[in-house]
Amino acid sequence: MKITYYDIQGCDYEFLDGKPAIIAPQDTDVELLKKFDFVQLLDGRWCHYMTLDEKLHYLNNENEELLIFSHEPSDDNEPVERDAPIAYIIVMLAIFAIIFGLMFLYFSEGAAQSLIPIAAGIITLFAVRIVFSDNKPAEIITKTLSVLFVILLIGLAILGYAISKACDSCEGAGNGILEGLRIG
């Protein structure tokens, strides 16, 4: 199938990095490619990763010999928003669950019960990130949580090392006191 992507004719369709992409012909003007959000790949080719609207347009016209993306309104289905509003609602609920779990952890004595909403919120955020890959709030929050998790692991490793060194020095001091008591 050949693709005419607005002003760029003779494009091809490929599946790159797990995403559908439009590959521009080699002799296309670079400024024109940049205008339509094409990026240059390591092999020198230029590609445009398809948006959800473009994927739907492609799927609706998959059996055609020539697929045309144009500025003209088409009779296809209404374009779907790139970031569905439900994704934002789910992200807000997941953040609320995490905050609620942290508050419950602070004000209650049962740590295990407060970890349930925290874990549910974090799992929900990662699920939204997978399902709605274009959702920026979920992307930012999951990356932040990942960095915080790595920092937490490093802090726990440092704390464990410090505790083991403190125990070693206490054990050595305790042996010295016992030796002194035996001599005396």
C-alpha positions as CSV (number, residue, x, y, z in Angstrom):
1,M,0.0,0.0,0.0
2,K,1.3,3.4,-0.9
3,I,0.4,6.4,1.3
4,T,0.0,10.1,0.4
5,Y,0.5,11.9,3.7
6,Y,-0.8,15.4,3.1
7,D,1.8,16.9,0.8
8,I,4.2,13.9,0.8
9,Q,3.5,11.4,-1.8
10,G,4.8,7.8,-2.2
11,C,5.1,7.0,1.5
12,D,5.2,3.4,2.8
13,Y,3.7,1.8,5.9
14,E,5.9,0.0,8.4
15,F,5.6,-1.2,12.0
16,L,8.6,0.3,13.9
17,D,9.3,-0.1,17.6
18,G,5.9,-1.6,18.2
19,K,4.1,1.3,16.6
20,P,2.7,1.9,13.1
21,A,4.7,4.4,11.1
22,I,4.7,6.2,7.8
23,I,8.0,6.1,6.0
24,A,8.7,9.0,3.6
25,P,10.5,8.5,0.3
26,Q,14.3,9.2,0.2
27,D,14.1,12.4,-1.9
28,T,11.5,14.3,0.2
29,D,12.3,17.8,1.3
30,V,13.5,17.8,5.0
31,E,11.6,21.0,5.9
32,L,8.4,19.4,4.6
33,L,9.1,16.3,6.7
34,K,9.7,18.4,9.8
35,K,6.5,20.3,9.2
36,F,4.5,17.0,9.5
37,D,6.4,15.7,12.6
38,F,8.6,13.2,10.8
39,V,11.7,12.1,12.7
40,Q,14.9,10.7,11.2
41,L,15.8,7.2,12.1
42,L,19.3,5.9,12.7
43,D,19.3,4.3,9.2
44,G,18.7,7.7,7.7
45,R,15.1,7.2,6.7
46,W,12.4,9.6,7.9
47,C,9.3,8.3,9.6
48,H,6.1,9.6,11.2
49,Y,4.6,7.6,14.0
50,M,0.9,7.4,13.5
51,T,-1.5,9.0,15.9
52,L,-4.6,7.2,17.1
53,D,-6.7,9.1,14.5
54,E,-4.3,8.1,11.7
55,K,-4.3,4.5,12.9
56,L,-8.1,4.4,12.7
57,H,-8.0,6.0,9.3
58,Y,-5.5,3.4,8.2
59,L,-7.6,0.5,9.6
60,N,-10.7,1.8,7.9
61,N,-9.0,1.9,4.5
62,E,-6.6,-1.0,4.9
63,N,-7.7,-2.7,1.7
64,E,-7.2,0.3,-0.5
65,E,-4.2,0.5,-2.8
66,L,-3.6,4.2,-2.0
67,L,-4.3,5.7,1.4
68,I,-4.7,9.4,1.5
69,F,-4.3,11.7,4.5
70,S,-5.6,15.1,3.6
71,H,-6.7,18.4,5.1
72,E,-10.2,17.7,3.7
73,P,-12.8,16.4,6.1
74,S,-13.6,12.8,5.3
75,D,-16.6,10.6,5.8
76,D,-14.7,8.3,8.2
77,N,-15.7,7.9,11.8
78,E,-15.3,10.9,14.0
79,P,-11.7,11.2,15.2
80,V,-11.0,9.8,18.6
81,E,-9.2,12.0,21.1
82,R,-5.6,11.1,21.7
83,D,-6.0,11.3,25.4
84,A,-9.4,10.0,26.4
85,P,-11.0,11.9,29.3
86,I,-11.5,8.6,31.1
87,A,-7.7,8.2,31.4
88,Y,-7.5,11.5,33.3
89,I,-10.2,10.5,35.6
90,I,-8.5,7.2,36.3
91,V,-5.2,8.9,36.9
92,M,-6.8,11.3,39.4
93,L,-8.5,8.4,41.2
94,A,-5.2,6.5,41.4
95,I,-3.4,9.6,42.8
96,F,-6.3,10.0,45.3
97,A,-5.8,6.3,46.3
98,I,-2.1,6.8,46.8
99,I,-2.6,9.9,48.9
100,F,-5.4,8.2,50.9
101,G,-3.0,5.3,51.6
102,L,-0.2,7.6,52.7
103,M,-2.5,9.5,55.0
104,F,-3.9,6.2,56.4
105,L,-0.3,5.0,56.9
106,Y,0.5,8.1,58.9
107,F,-2.6,8.1,61.1
108,S,-3.1,4.4,61.7
109,E,-1.1,1.7,63.4
110,G,-1.8,-1.0,60.7
111,A,0.8,-0.5,58.0
112,A,-0.5,-3.5,55.9
113,Q,-3.9,-2.1,55.5
114,S,-2.6,1.3,54.3
115,L,-0.4,-0.4,51.7
116,I,-3.5,-1.7,49.8
117,P,-4.7,1.6,48.4
118,I,-1.1,2.7,47.7
119,A,-0.4,-0.5,45.7
120,A,-3.7,-0.3,44.0
121,G,-3.0,3.3,43.0
122,I,0.4,2.5,41.7
123,I,-0.8,-0.5,39.7
124,T,-3.6,1.5,38.2
125,L,-1.2,4.3,37.1
126,F,1.0,1.7,35.3
127,A,-2.1,0.1,33.7
128,V,-3.3,3.5,32.5
129,R,0.3,4.1,31.1
130,I,0.0,0.9,29.2
131,V,-3.5,1.3,27.9
132,F,-3.4,5.0,27.1
133,S,0.3,5.3,26.0
134,D,-0.2,9.0,25.0
135,N,-1.5,10.1,28.4
136,K,1.1,12.6,29.6
137,P,0.0,12.8,33.3
138,A,0.3,9.0,33.7
139,E,3.7,9.1,31.9
140,I,5.1,11.8,34.2
141,I,3.7,10.2,37.4
142,T,4.9,6.7,36.5
143,K,8.4,8.0,35.6
144,T,8.5,10.0,38.9
145,L,7.3,6.9,40.9
146,S,10.0,4.8,39.2
147,V,12.7,7.3,40.1
148,L,11.4,7.5,43.7
149,F,11.4,3.7,43.9
150,V,15.0,3.5,42.8
151,I,16.0,6.2,45.3
152,L,14.1,4.3,48.0
153,L,16.0,1.1,47.2
154,I,19.3,2.9,47.3
155,G,18.4,4.5,50.6
156,L,17.4,1.1,52.0
157,A,20.7,-0.4,50.9
158,I,22.6,2.4,52.5
159,L,20.6,2.1,55.7
160,G,21.2,-1.7,55.7
161,Y,24.9,-1.2,55.3
162,A,25.0,1.4,58.1
163,I,23.0,-0.8,60.4
164,S,25.4,-3.8,59.7
165,K,28.4,-1.6,60.4
166,A,26.8,-0.3,63.6
167,C,26.1,-3.8,64.8
168,D,29.6,-4.8,64.0
169,S,31.0,-2.0,66.1
170,C,28.6,-2.7,68.9
171,E,29.6,-6.4,68.9
172,G,33.3,-5.4,69.0
173,A,32.7,-3.1,71.9
174,G,30.6,-5.7,73.7
175,N,33.4,-8.2,73.4
176,G,35.8,-5.7,74.9
177,I,33.6,-5.1,77.9
178,L,33.2,-8.8,78.5
179,E,37.0,-9.3,78.3
180,G,37.4,-6.5,80.8
181,L,35.0,-8.1,83.2
182,R,36.7,-11.5,82.9
183,I,40.1,-10.0,83.7
184,G,38.8,-8.1,86.7
